[in-house]
Amino acid sequence: MRLTDFRHIVILQTAFIGDVALVLFLAEQARRLHPTARITLITTPASATFAQYCTALTDVIAFDKRGAHKGLRGIVRLAKQLRREGVDCVLAPHRSFRTALLARFCGTRLSVGFEKNSLAWLYDRRVEYPPAHEIERNAALLGVFEDSAEIRAYTPTVSLPDSIRAASKRLLHEAGCERGFIACAPGSVWATKRWREEHFVRLMKLLRKQGKNVLLLGGNEDRALCERIAVQSGCPSLAGKTSLPEMIALLESTSVLVCNDSAPTHLAALVECPTVAIFGPTVQAFGFAPRSSRAVVVENETLLCRPCSPHGTNTCPLGTHECMRSIEAERVLEAIEMLVNSKKD
């Protein structure tokens, strides 16, 4: 069985924004193996806003599980649409039960998921969930095909329209950071995965003393956090002021991104943005380390309590948050300087 035996391939990934950014690498791999296939990504409405610009994809469908596709009826409605469109192969990196039901109801010739997926028995072929980076882990789904022996993690192309780039330039002009800047993205869905607020403030003050332009990035949910840091550091914040495509355009112009183990890490990988990622409760072995060609992870490797959770938590189980408290701004500054100097070399 070869991937080229199928005409319309669907990739199901409706998890967090960072997960969707990483699944675009799978789309690129599938495209290179099968240049003439129709490849559709089904994802969340938020992630669809940037995934639509991935050139490996033929189309993107927004799976609105809280609206049009809510409940079992919504899943059946979408499955019927996919049947009408002739989907004959489903690749399911996402491990939710909704994904398994949708894959099953599509009535495809082949569905592939991981052994640890919810309702895994519904998939035609089940693949071991390997201890690897998420990019290679997703690529393991292609291992069931005879023509996938030469799988490589090619970086997908995200072709943003001129209007998006123009909007990002206007935002940079308003922030006074047109000539190059360091971006800090302090947010995360999980509170314990956020580097300490006071450390971000100190880092940004140190960078300003060196004459660097620094700004804050984030989604609307990060707005309050970023505004507090902006007030204390004297740096502008664009949190909540950009769409996801505009944020990707900003990352194309960023000298270095400083962030947590969170979505911006993986958005940066789409445009090869140099990245310093700060890891606290999670570790690189979970498979979500930054994959930009120039990236550094800063973490406290001496703590016996790490990792405490695969995804982080809202409060530290020990009440200390030592994994993030112990990482000083000066250490992150050294990592930034190392990346900047490596570019000069």
Buried (B, 14 or more C-beta within 10 A) or exposed (E): EEBBBBBBBBBBBBBBBBBBBBBBBBBBBBBEBBEEBBBBBBBBBBBBBBBBBBEBBBEBBBBBBEEEBEEEEBBBBBBEEBEEBEBBBBBBBBBBEBBBBBBBBBEBBBBBBBEEBBBBEBBBEBBEBBEEBBBBBBBBBBBBBEBBEEBEBEBBBBEBEEEBBEBBBEBBEEBEBEEEBBBBBBBBBBEBBBBBBEBBBBBBBBBBEEEBBBBBBBBEEBBEBBBBBBEBBEBBBBBBBBBBBBBBBBBBBBBBBBBBBBBBBBBBBBBBBBBBBBBBBBBBEBBBBBBBEBBBBBBBEEBEEBBBBEBBEEEBEEEEBBBBBBBBBEBBBEBBEBBBEEEEE
